[in-house]
């Protein structure tokens, strides 16, 4: 029958193997997360004269006709250096593109999509950090353009060559996303205060403000805009703009026409993919919007299609011919496969880590049991004298007097497993350290995705990742504290 010590060693080896397999599963999950995050589907949208429609899809630009037939496709990773996040129509009839993580604007040919000119906006020092983040831009008829900075809480005006002309005064916005040119002025959104703000076309000072009157608790923020609105009038009044009103998190929302008195007329919501999505209001994730004659086109992050409404705010069939819709469906299916692999790999890693922890704890119990066994009797000679002197068993040092007691607990908070390694529990030490390393990689990836605006990451998920990252250190330090308390109790029992 194998000894307890031998069984403990085998269990520790299996626990280490399970941790290694969990590491491999985490690596697969990280790779899958990069793949599905890169597959954004349809995003930026612009309608040019002659009913030319440009659509950004992942790292491509598609040119489509008015019926949604794809006529050309451009690899923007090669031609522009990345994925296009914003498209806008230039007054010359050309197309302007902003590429994620870049500060420059690219002027593209309206038909071929080839780069013709590069504009480098000269940002003020305090807004340079927002120049390569999620921005929105619009052009005046003379070629001047304005950029809304989102988290910069400002709109900046540039001349046609990119030289800064003016900016909005401080405290004009609490976040600002959409903007457009109309009637000689700039129109913008005060995102968190639910208002349309009209700015002077030259000085960027506020001329008027229209607070939205129908404040629905589910839709408290303003995002994308399609202006001027082609929506049907109500009570003889034409809507000013078609706006996306967003829920908390700025991912899901609904489209609404906004009138001069601040009232709104909502567009029909698409059918929810499942019952929970309907209850949470997650039927539509508007990314960009534009009017094509009397059709409102909206790129949707839920279905990964281009949604369509008529001017009477009734939803129509998704935009695009059969080939275009099939291509978008293929991208959506690929995204779903990578997302499923990501979730399943994380789940498998969690199971493997849990199994490794259980085996490691069992190995520690067997090892402790082996230490409690009585030592074998010493061999004696024929005359009754022992052949060798038995080794003296010294009691463990008093933990209260050990200079390492508190330092080990402190170090374990920073480097999980340090105390366990010092105690000779190699399996537990390796397990806690590897778990901490994996969670560090997960947290680093989450922060990299969020801070780089490469994907929409919820605040709850970021906080969850932070708490999970702290757990191995807390467990390691807590276990070191328990060992210290047991040593103190054992010492006190021997002195009593």
HELIX and SHEET records of a PDB file:
HELIX    1   1 UNK A    4  UNK A   38  1                                  35    
HELIX    2   2 UNK A   49  UNK A   51  5                                   3    
HELIX    3   3 UNK A   76  UNK A   79  1                                   4    
HELIX    4   4 UNK A  125  UNK A  130  5                                   6    
HELIX    5   5 UNK A  275  UNK A  280  1                                   6    
HELIX    6   6 UNK A  322  UNK A  372  1                                  51    
HELIX    7   7 UNK A  405  UNK A  414  1                                  10    
HELIX    8   8 UNK A  418  UNK A  422  1                                   5    
HELIX    9   9 UNK A  426  UNK A  451  1                                  26    
HELIX   10  10 UNK A  459  UNK A  495  1                                  37    
SHEET    1   A 4 UNK A  42  UNK A  48  0                                        
SHEET    2   A 4 UNK A  52  UNK A  57 -1                                        
SHEET    3   A 4 UNK A  60  UNK A  64 -1                                        
SHEET    4   A 4 UNK A  70  UNK A  75 -1                                        
SHEET    1   B 4 UNK A  84  UNK A  89  0                                        
SHEET    2   B 4 UNK A  95  UNK A  99 -1                                        
SHEET    3   B 4 UNK A 104  UNK A 108 -1                                        
SHEET    4   B 4 UNK A 115  UNK A 120 -1                                        
SHEET    1   C 4 UNK A 136  UNK A 139  0                                        
SHEET    2   C 4 UNK A 145  UNK A 148 -1                                        
SHEET    3   C 4 UNK A 155  UNK A 158 -1                                        
SHEET    4   C 4 UNK A 164  UNK A 167 -1                                        
SHEET    1   D 4 UNK A 179  UNK A 182  0                                        
SHEET    2   D 4 UNK A 185  UNK A 190 -1                                        
SHEET    3   D 4 UNK A 195  UNK A 199 -1                                        
SHEET    4   D 4 UNK A 206  UNK A 211 -1                                        
SHEET    1   E 4 UNK A 221  UNK A 226  0                                        
SHEET    2   E 4 UNK A 241  UNK A 246 -1                                        
SHEET    3   E 4 UNK A 253  UNK A 258 -1                                        
SHEET    4   E 4 UNK A 264  UNK A 266 -1                                        
SHEET    1   F 4 UNK A 286  UNK A 292  0                                        
SHEET    2   F 4 UNK A 295  UNK A 300 -1                                        
SHEET    3   F 4 UNK A 305  UNK A 310 -1                                        
SHEET    4   F 4 UNK A 315  UNK A 316 -1                                        
END                                                                             
